[in-house]
Amino acid sequence: MEDGPAVSAAAGSIRRVSAPGAAAETTDPADDPADDPAGPVPFRCFGTGDPLYEAYHDTEWGRPVHGDRELYERLSLEAFQSGLSWITVLRRRETFRAAFAGFDPEVVAGFGDDDVARLLADPGIIRNRLKVEAVVANARAVLALAGAGGLSELVWSHAPAARPAPVSPADVPATTPESVALARALKAAGFRFVGPTTAYAAMQACGLVDDHLAHCPARGRRAGR
């Protein structure tokens, strides 16, 4: 089963804070924010308690990402995340970048058997042969799209119309008709390891949709399509 930073997949990381107007949860008086000199912990859809994850939630997730290299990196990391938690990938992002030449598709497209062997011996990344080979193949697919508008145009052509803000994680889908169509288009273009769930996680992460919960302060901070 695919798993991503999607709110639905990250439900276990969502801080259980009541939405405005909702009945307050019963808490231990010792946990009263008034007794905490730092003040109450701000609500986040996910990531609270881990500084790296908090920064990702606050400044990256749901912000528009454009550019073939940038989207190739995001799709690659989502592919590596499949079946794992997103924080596992996030903590290794810099070593992934070093191992894959900054996710420059022109460089990665030239990787051969020796490079694959090197990557599978690198403890700083997720050493899964199918995923490594998929990322190399996907670099070649990115280059092949250059004459057809590029990866960025293909991805953003599947951005859906705005929809009501989700109130709870239960309101956030794992896939949508647009993510199914995007996964199908990517597969037709030669991409691997990008199914509808991974495609939707990428759509959330790259700002094609805004799935921050309605009462999340990060909602609506998109810089524009």
C-alpha positions as CSV (number, residue, x, y, z in Angstrom):
1,M,0.0,0.0,0.0
2,E,1.3,3.5,-0.9
3,D,1.8,5.9,1.9
4,G,2.7,9.6,1.6
5,P,2.6,12.9,3.4
6,A,-1.0,13.2,2.5
7,V,-3.1,14.2,5.4
8,S,-5.1,11.0,5.1
9,A,-1.9,8.9,5.3
10,A,-0.4,11.0,8.0
11,A,-3.4,10.8,10.3
12,G,-1.3,9.3,13.0
13,S,0.9,12.4,13.0
14,I,-2.0,14.9,13.1
15,R,-2.2,16.7,16.4
16,R,-5.6,16.1,17.9
17,V,-6.7,19.7,18.3
18,S,-10.4,20.5,18.1
19,A,-11.5,22.7,15.2
20,P,-12.9,26.1,16.1
21,G,-16.3,25.8,17.6
22,A,-15.9,22.1,18.3
23,A,-16.3,20.7,21.8
24,A,-13.0,20.8,23.7
25,E,-11.3,17.5,24.4
26,T,-10.8,16.3,27.9
27,T,-7.2,16.8,28.9
28,D,-5.0,16.4,31.9
29,P,-4.7,19.7,33.9
30,A,-1.0,19.1,33.9
31,D,-1.0,19.5,30.1
32,D,-2.8,22.9,30.3
33,P,-1.0,25.2,27.8
34,A,-1.4,28.0,30.4
35,D,1.1,26.2,32.5
36,D,3.6,26.1,29.6
37,P,5.8,29.2,29.4
38,A,6.3,28.6,25.7
39,G,2.5,28.8,25.1
40,P,0.3,26.4,23.3
41,V,1.7,24.3,20.5
42,P,0.2,25.6,17.1
43,F,-2.0,23.2,15.3
44,R,-0.6,21.4,12.3
45,C,-2.2,18.8,10.0
46,F,0.9,16.6,10.6
47,G,4.4,16.8,11.8
48,T,4.1,18.3,15.2
49,G,6.9,17.3,17.5
50,D,9.6,16.9,14.9
51,P,11.3,20.2,13.9
52,L,12.2,18.9,10.4
53,Y,8.6,17.7,9.8
54,E,7.2,20.9,11.2
55,A,9.2,23.0,8.9
56,Y,8.2,20.8,5.9
57,H,4.5,21.2,6.9
58,D,4.8,25.0,7.5
59,T,6.9,26.0,4.5
60,E,6.8,23.4,1.8
61,W,3.8,21.0,1.7
62,G,1.0,22.4,-0.4
63,R,3.1,25.2,-1.9
64,P,3.2,25.2,-5.8
65,V,6.2,23.5,-7.3
66,H,7.1,24.1,-11.0
67,G,10.0,23.1,-13.2
68,D,10.9,19.7,-14.7
69,R,13.9,19.1,-12.3
70,E,11.9,20.2,-9.2
71,L,8.9,18.0,-10.1
72,Y,11.2,15.1,-11.1
73,E,12.8,15.3,-7.6
74,R,9.4,15.3,-5.9
75,L,8.1,12.4,-7.9
76,S,11.3,10.5,-7.2
77,L,11.1,11.0,-3.5
78,E,7.4,10.1,-3.5
79,A,8.4,6.8,-5.3
80,F,11.0,6.0,-2.7
81,Q,8.4,6.8,0.1
82,S,5.9,4.3,-1.2
83,G,5.3,1.8,1.6
84,L,7.1,3.9,4.1
85,S,6.5,7.0,6.2
86,W,7.3,10.3,4.6
87,I,9.6,11.4,7.5
88,T,11.8,8.4,6.6
89,V,12.4,10.0,3.2
90,L,12.5,13.6,4.5
91,R,15.4,12.8,6.9
92,R,17.4,11.4,3.9
93,R,16.5,14.1,1.4
94,E,20.0,15.7,1.3
95,T,21.7,12.3,0.9
96,F,19.2,11.4,-1.9
97,R,20.1,14.7,-3.6
98,A,23.8,13.9,-3.3
99,A,23.4,10.4,-4.6
100,F,21.2,11.4,-7.5
101,A,23.3,14.4,-8.7
102,G,20.8,16.9,-7.4
103,F,18.0,15.1,-9.3
104,D,19.3,16.6,-12.6
105,P,17.4,14.4,-15.1
106,E,20.1,14.9,-17.7
107,V,22.7,13.4,-15.4
108,V,20.6,10.7,-13.9
109,A,19.4,9.6,-17.3
110,G,23.0,8.6,-18.1
111,F,23.3,6.4,-15.0
112,G,24.3,2.8,-15.9
113,D,24.8,-0.5,-14.0
114,D,27.8,0.8,-12.0
115,D,25.7,3.8,-10.8
116,V,22.9,1.5,-9.8
117,A,25.3,-0.7,-7.9
118,R,26.7,2.4,-6.2
119,L,23.3,3.5,-5.2
120,L,22.3,0.1,-3.8
121,A,25.4,0.2,-1.6
122,D,24.7,3.7,-0.3
123,P,23.4,3.5,3.3
124,G,22.1,7.1,3.1
125,I,19.3,6.3,0.8
126,I,16.5,3.7,0.6
127,R,18.2,0.8,-1.1
128,N,15.4,-0.7,-3.1
129,R,16.5,-1.9,-6.6
130,L,13.1,-1.4,-8.2
131,K,12.8,2.1,-6.9
132,V,16.4,3.0,-7.9
133,E,15.9,1.7,-11.4
134,A,12.5,3.5,-11.7
135,V,14.1,6.8,-10.8
136,V,16.8,6.3,-13.4
137,A,14.2,5.3,-16.0
138,N,12.0,8.3,-15.0
139,A,14.9,10.7,-15.7
140,R,14.9,9.4,-19.3
141,A,11.2,9.9,-19.4
142,V,11.6,13.5,-18.3
143,L,14.0,14.2,-21.1
144,A,11.7,12.5,-23.6
145,L,8.9,14.9,-22.6
146,A,11.0,18.0,-23.4
147,G,9.6,18.2,-26.9
148,A,6.0,17.9,-25.6
149,G,5.9,20.7,-23.1
150,G,7.9,19.0,-20.4
151,L,7.1,17.3,-17.1
152,S,5.9,20.4,-15.5
153,E,3.2,21.1,-18.1
154,L,2.1,17.5,-18.0
155,V,1.7,17.5,-14.2
156,W,0.0,20.9,-13.9
157,S,-2.4,20.0,-16.7
158,H,-4.0,17.7,-14.1
159,A,-4.6,20.3,-11.4
160,P,-8.2,20.1,-10.3
161,A,-10.6,23.0,-9.6
162,A,-10.6,24.3,-6.1
163,R,-12.8,22.3,-3.7
164,P,-14.0,23.0,-0.1
165,A,-11.4,22.7,2.6
166,P,-11.2,19.4,4.4
167,V,-12.4,19.7,8.0
168,S,-10.8,16.4,9.2
169,P,-8.4,13.8,7.8
170,A,-11.4,11.7,6.9
171,D,-12.3,14.4,4.3
172,V,-9.0,14.0,2.5
173,P,-9.0,11.4,-0.3
174,A,-6.1,9.0,-1.0
175,T,-6.8,9.3,-4.8
176,T,-8.9,11.4,-7.0
177,P,-10.0,11.2,-10.7
178,E,-7.3,13.7,-11.5
179,S,-4.6,11.6,-9.7
180,V,-5.7,8.5,-11.6
181,A,-5.5,10.4,-14.9
182,L,-2.1,11.8,-14.0
183,A,-0.7,8.4,-13.0
184,R,-2.0,7.0,-16.4
185,A,-0.4,9.9,-18.3
186,L,2.9,9.4,-16.5
187,K,2.9,5.7,-17.2
188,A,2.1,6.4,-20.9
189,A,5.1,8.7,-20.9
190,G,7.4,6.0,-19.6
191,F,7.4,6.7,-15.8
192,R,7.5,3.9,-13.3
193,F,6.4,3.7,-9.6
194,V,3.9,6.5,-9.9
195,G,0.5,5.0,-9.2
196,P,-2.7,7.1,-8.4
197,T,-1.9,7.3,-4.6
198,T,1.7,8.4,-5.2
199,A,0.5,10.8,-7.8
200,Y,-2.0,12.3,-5.4
201,A,0.6,12.6,-2.7
202,A,2.7,14.5,-5.2
203,M,-0.2,16.7,-6.1
204,Q,-0.7,17.6,-2.5
205,A,3.0,18.2,-1.8
206,C,3.4,20.3,-5.0
207,G,0.4,22.6,-4.5
208,L,-1.9,21.3,-7.2
209,V,-4.4,20.9,-4.4
210,D,-4.5,22.5,-0.9
211,D,-5.3,19.7,1.5
212,H,-4.3,21.6,4.7
213,L,-7.3,21.2,7.0
214,A,-9.7,24.1,7.2
215,H,-8.4,25.2,10.6
216,C,-4.7,24.8,9.8
217,P,-2.8,28.1,9.8
218,A,-0.8,26.9,6.7
219,R,-3.9,26.7,4.6
220,G,-4.2,29.3,1.8
221,R,-0.5,30.2,1.8
222,R,0.0,29.0,-1.7
223,A,2.1,31.4,-3.7
224,G,0.0,30.9,-6.9
225,R,-0.2,28.3,-9.6
